[in-house]
Amino acid sequence: MMWVEILSRHRDVASRVRIAGTEARIGRGYDNDVVIDDPYVAAQHVRIFRDDAGQLVAEDLGTANGTFLDGSKARLVRIVLDGTQPIRIGHTYVRVRDTSHAVDRERVAPPELRALPIVIAVALGALIVAVEVLHMWLVQTSEPKASNYLSPVLGMTAVVLGWVGMWALLSRIFAGRSHVLRNMLIALAGVLAVSLYNEFANFAAFAWTWPIASDYAYAVLWVGVAVVCFLHLREISRSRLWLKGALVTVLFATVIGVQTLQQSEAFSDAGRRNTARQLFPPALRLAPVRDEGTFFGDIAKLRSKLDDDRTRGLADEADR
Amino acid sequence: MRSAAKVACVLVLSLAMLPGDSRVVRAASEAPAAARSAAESVYAAAPPRLLQIRTLVAEAGRQASIGSGFLVSADGLAITNYHVVAQAALEPKTFRLEYVAADGSRGEATLLNVDLANDLAIVHLDKRDAPYFTFDDAAMSGSLSKGEQLYSLGNPLDLGFTVNQGTYNGPVARSYNERLHFTGAMNAGMSGGPTVNAEGRVVGVNVAKQAGGELVNFLVPARFAAALLKRTREQEPVSDFRAEIARQLVAWQSGLYKSFGAEGFRATVLGPYRAPEASPPWFDCWSQTNAGAIPRPRASVKSINCRSETDLYVARDLHTGLIQLSHSHVSTAELNQFQFASFLTQLSQARTMSGGAVRKWFTPERCHEDFVGAAATPRHPPLRVMWCARAHRKFEGLYDMALVAVTEDSGSEALVSRLSLQAVGYDDAMALSKRFLQAVQASR
C-alpha cells in the first residue's frame, strides 16, 4: 500500500490518493489509478512499483515529455523514490510515500494565551495615540480645539486599519489564513517605532545640535515601512525569506534614493533647505554652550565651502 | 500697516512692458489758451536734446525696456539711468541700445560708463553740434530752496514726450545714497530723464518713485551726473562692463559696511533684554506688537524692525545692499515651556533672504547652528544661533548672510533677534555678527 500525492507549484499537497495495490499507474487516461488533467502528461505516463529490495520505483512508460526528479533537468527512465523529493511529469509534481513513511512528532499546542496579543495590540494603539496627542498638545500655540486632535487620530486609525486589512486579505489569498491580529501587531509596532523616532530626531536636532537626525527622518520612515512590509510577507509564508528580503530592500532603497535626489534638486533650485528646526525648552539643552570663538571658527570654515560651490558653479557655466 | 507700505519701497521708473490696463481718461473740455507758461517754454526748448533710450533684443529688433535720457554735451554724450541700460551692460551679446529724440531723430546709442551707486549711465550718440542741457549751479552746490518749481521731462509709458510740473523738496532723509525728493507726477518710462528748473537747467535725474506714495519721486542730484561726465572724459573707456559693475559694487559695499561698522549698534531695551539697534541715520526702524490680534494670541510679541535705505539696483532680478535687523521680545503666562518653545520655533525659522533670482545670482545657502555664549557672564544669556550664508556667483568675495538668535535663559520669555546683510565681505559679516550677538544681553 502507498500514497500518491499531487503537489502544487509551491510543493504543497493539492490532493492525495491511497493506492491499495502494490503498483500504481499515473497518467491522463482514465485507465490509470491516478488521473492528472495536465496536457503535457501522457495518457500512460509513469508506473510506480516496488523493486526486489522493496524500494518504491517510478518508471517512465516511454513518454514524449519524460519524467524528472524535482529540480533536475536530467530525463530519467527509472527513479528510486525516497518519499521526500517529488518527481515532475509534464507540469505536475508528484510525490509517493510508503505507509511506513515517518512523520514528525505532533507540535505541542501553546497554552491558551489568546488574550495577550489583543492586550499588546490595544496597548500599542493606545501608546501611539498618546504619543501623537502629547505631541500635538506640546506644539499647540493657539487656543486648543478638539478637532485639531480628533481628525489626525481618526485619520491615522483609518490608515492603519486599511493597511492591516490589505495584508490580511493578501495573507488570506496566499496562505489561507488572514492573521489579522499578527498583521495588526506588526503595523502598530512599525507606526510606534517611526513616530518615536521622529520625536527623538527633533529632540536630538535641538539638544545635541544634530540636525542630521531630522534631515534624514524620511529615510528612517522608509526603512520602517520596509521592515513592516518584510514582516507582513513573512507572516504570509516563511519560505524564500531571502528573496522577499532582497525585494523589499531593493524597492525601498530605490524609494529612499529617489527622494534624496528629489530633495537635493529642490535644494539647488530653491537655494535653501526647507526643513524647520524645532525649539525645545532651554532646560532640555544637552550640548554645552560654545564660546563665541569656537562658533565663529566653525562659521569661518563655511567660507571655503561656499567658495567651492561658487567655483564649481562657474565651471558648470563655462561648460555650457 | 504703514510699515508694510514702507517695505514695498521704491519702484524704478524704467518700463519693461506696457501695463495691461490702458484705458485713457479724456479731458472733458479744452483748456482756454493762456499766456505761454514756464512749462511750455521748458518743453519748447527740449526736443532735440531730450531722448528716449530703448533697450532692444539684438536679434528681434524690438524694445525689451525703455527709459529716458538727455544730451549733456555737443559731441553726443547723454545721461540716463544705469537701470535703463542694465540689460545692455550685463548682456551685451543679447541687448543693444537705441535712442529716439523728441524731435524724431533716432539712431544707435553706445554705452560708455556707469555709476552703480547713483544709478547713472552715460551713452554716446552719433550726434554732432546738437543743443544740450547744462547743469544748474544752485543744484550743484546744494543751495536749492524747498518749494522751487521744477519740471520733469521724459517719455512715460511710451506714450510720447511730456513735461510735468512739481516742487523740489530737499534731499531725502535717511537715504544712504543721496537722493532728492521731487513732488510731482512721474511714471514708468521717465527714468533717466532730466528734471530742470524754469530756466531749463538740470537739477536732477529722474530715478524712482515711492510705491504706495502719492506724487513722491526721487531724483539723482545733478552733481553726480556732472561727476560721471567728467570721469568719462578723463578715464580710459570701459571695455568690460560686467567687471566694472563688479568693481563698483565691491567698492560701494565696502564703503557701506565701513560706515555701518563705524556707527555700529546702540542698545535698546525690550522687556528684560538689551538688544542692538542700528544707529546709522539711514536706517528706518518701526515697532510692532500682536497685542490687538484676534484670536487673542497666547504669547505676547513686541518687536522692532530696522531696515537700511540702501537698496542698490544691479539688474532687474537683483537688488542688493539691504541691511535688516529685528528683535522680538516674546513672553507668555499661558503656554507651557514646550508650547512656548513651539511658538518661538515659528518666529525663528531662517527666512529666505530676498534680493534676487536665486539660482542665477547665488550659490545654495549653507548654514551652521549651535548654542553660543557670547561671554561667560550672567548678562549674556546662552543663545541658540542659526547662521546662514550664500555666495554671490557673479561677484567674487561678496556674500549674503542671515542669522537668527534665540535667548535660552527662560522657559516663558525670550528674545528672538535677526540680522541680515546683503552683499557683504565674509570678514565684515563675521565681525558684525559677533558684535550683534555680544550686544544681546539680559538685564535680569
Interface residues (C-beta under 8 A of the other chain):
Chain A: W137 L138 V139 Q140 T141 S142 E143 F206 T209 P211 F267 S268 D269 A270 G271 R272 R273 A276 R277 Q278 L279 F280 P281 P282 A283 R285 A287 P288 V289 R290 D291 E292 F295 F296 D298 I299 A300 L302 R303 K305 L306 D307 D309 R310 G313 L314
Chain B: P295 R298 A299 L335 N336 Q337 F338 Q339 F340 A341 S342 F343 L344 T345 Q346 S348 Q349 A350 T352 V358 R359 F362 T363 P364 E365 R366 C367 H368 E369 D370 F371 V372 G373 A374 A375 A376 P382 R384 V385 M386 W387 C388 A389 R390 A391 H392 R393 E396 Y399 V406 E408 D409 S410 G411 Y426 M430 S433 K434 L437 Q438
